Amino acid sequence: MKKSLKRLVIDSATKFLYIELFEGNQSKGYYHFEGHNDHSLYLMSEIENLMNNANYLPTDLDEIIVGVGPGSYTGLRIGVTVAKMFAWNNKIPVYEVSSLALLASSSDVLGLVLPEIDARRGNSFLGVYNVTEDNVVEIKNDELRNLEDFIVSYDKQLHKISMGKPNFNKILNSNLLKECQDVHQLAPNYMRITEAERNKQ
């Protein structure tokens, strides 16, 4: 990817809402704060604040990158919907990335990192990534699993991380971004059925 591109990055899969603007590899401003099931109240307004501070219009954006999960049902829907709206209205390409990869990129400890997002009922969304000074490499696919069982079964030492501001430049240097060919087909990676779907079974 060209270093001069203007990018909007959104991830709302965790309890922390993350939004950041980039021009090339330079951050033009970010928002990363813990919410209380209220990402919908802040996502659009904080995007607007960041865009105004950077003197950007939506049409100035070259790419939108969105964390597609796994994570919170409600959070994921909000982030993906806003990304689709911006992309469709302004004809902007969209790239998707694992929210666990974004979380892994925040690690200050280099080596094998275990990003973990609480999935309730004793389970977590987990992945294994190798984090270097300038890159993130997926080692094991994201999955829904009991955290303690996973740690016991994995035979290598892992640094667990459950919060932190993503280091998006490491994601840019990785091969973890996937271009969405049809924005209408962009969908969250829930990695489990919804309560409504469960009740139908």
N, C-alpha and C positions, 0 to 999 in steps of 0.2 A: 504494500500500500504506500502511496505517496505521503511523504512526511508533512506536506503543507495542507492536507485535507482538514476541513472543519468537521468535527464529530461531536455528536451528543450521545453520551453513554447513560443508560438507565438500568438500575436494578432495584426491584422492589420485592424480591423473593424472601427476604429475611426481615427481622424486626427493625433493621437499619435501612432507611431509604437512602439510596446512593444515586446522585446525579452529578455528572461532570461534563464540562465543555473542553474540547481540545482543538488547538490549531497545530497541526503536525503532532509533535510529541510534547508540546507545551500546554499545560493546563491553563485555561482561561477563567477558572473558578469551579467550585464544587459545593455540593450539599451532601453531608453524610451525618445523619442524626437518627437516634433511636426513636421509633414511633410507638404508638399504643393502639395498634389496629386502626390507624387513621392516615395511612399513606395517601388515600384518596383526597384528603384535605390539603395536602401540601405539594403533591407531585407537580401539578400544572403551575401553581403559583411560584414554586421554586425554580422550575424551568424558565418561566417568564423572567424572574429576577436575574438569573444567570445570563440569559440572553440579553437583557437590557444592559447589564453591567459590562458585557463584552461587546455591546453595540452590534449584535447579530440580529438578523431577521431569520425566520424559519427557512426562507428560500436561500439563505447563505450556507445552510448546512449541506455538506457533501455526503455524509453517512450518518446513520443512526445505529448504535449498537445497543442491544437489549439483552439483559440476563433473562433466560427463559426457564429458569428453575434448575432443579427441583426446589420446592419451597412452599410457602403459604399459598393456599388457593386464592384468597382474595387479593393478596399482594401481587401475585403473578398476573392475574387478570388485569389489574390496574396498569402495571408497567407495560405489558404487551399491547393492551388496547391503545394506550397513549402513543407508543412507538408506531403502531399501525396507522393511527390517525395522522401523525406528523408525516409519515412516509407517503401515504396515499394522497393527502392534500397537497403535498409539495413535490411529489415525484422524487423522493429521496431513497436511495438504496438502503436496505436494512441488513444488518448482520446480527446473528444470534450467537450467544455464548452461554456456557453453563454458569449458573450462579455460584456453583461450588468452585469452579475455576477462578472466578472473580475473587471469591473469598480466599482461596489459596494464595492468590497473588499478593495479598496483604501481609503475608507472613514475613516477619523479620528474621526468622530462622530459616536458613537455607537447607536444602535436602528434601527428604520425603515428608510431605505435609498431608495431614488428614483434615480437610475442611469438614465441618459438621454443622448441620442445621437441624434443630429439633423438629421431629415429625410427630411428636406426642405418642401416647400409648406405648411408651418404652422404646420407640424406634427413632432413628435419625436418618437424614439424607447424608450419604457419605461418598467420598471419592478419595483417590490417592493421586497426588501430583508431586512431581519433582520441581522444586522452586530453586532457580539459580539467581544470580545477581541481576540478570536481564531477561529471564524467560520463565515460562511455566510449561511443563510437559505433562500430559495426562499419562499416568501409569496404570490406573485401574478405573474402569468405567464407573460412573456415578450409580449408586444403588440405594435402596431403602432397606435398612438393616438395624438390628439391635447393636448399639454402639459397643458395649462391652464384649459381646460375642465376636464382633468384627475384629476388635483389637487383639483378642486372644487368638483368633484364627490366623491373623496376619503375622508372618514370621519375621518381620523387619521392624525396626524402631521407627515410630512415626511421631511427628510433632502435631498435636491436635490444635486446631484453631476454630473458634466459633464466632469471632467478631473481628472486624478490622476494615479500614478503608482500602478498597482495592488499589493496586498499583497497575493502572491500565496500560502503561508502557510495556510492562512485561507480557500482557495479553497481546498487545500489538506485535510483539516479537515472536509470538507463538504461532502454532497452526490451529488454534482453537476457535477462531472466528469462522462461522459458516454463513455464506451469503444466502439470503432468502430470495428464491427465484420468483415467488408469487406472494406478495404481502398478505393477500387474503388467506393464504394457507399457513401463515405464521401462527403458531399455537404454543401455549405454555407446556412445559414438561412436568406434569403433575406427579408422575411416577406412582400414582395410586388412584383408585376410583374415588369419586366423590361420595359423600354421605347419601345423597339422593340415589345415586347409582347402586350403592350397597343395599339400600332399602328395597329396591326393585327386584333384587335377586332372591 
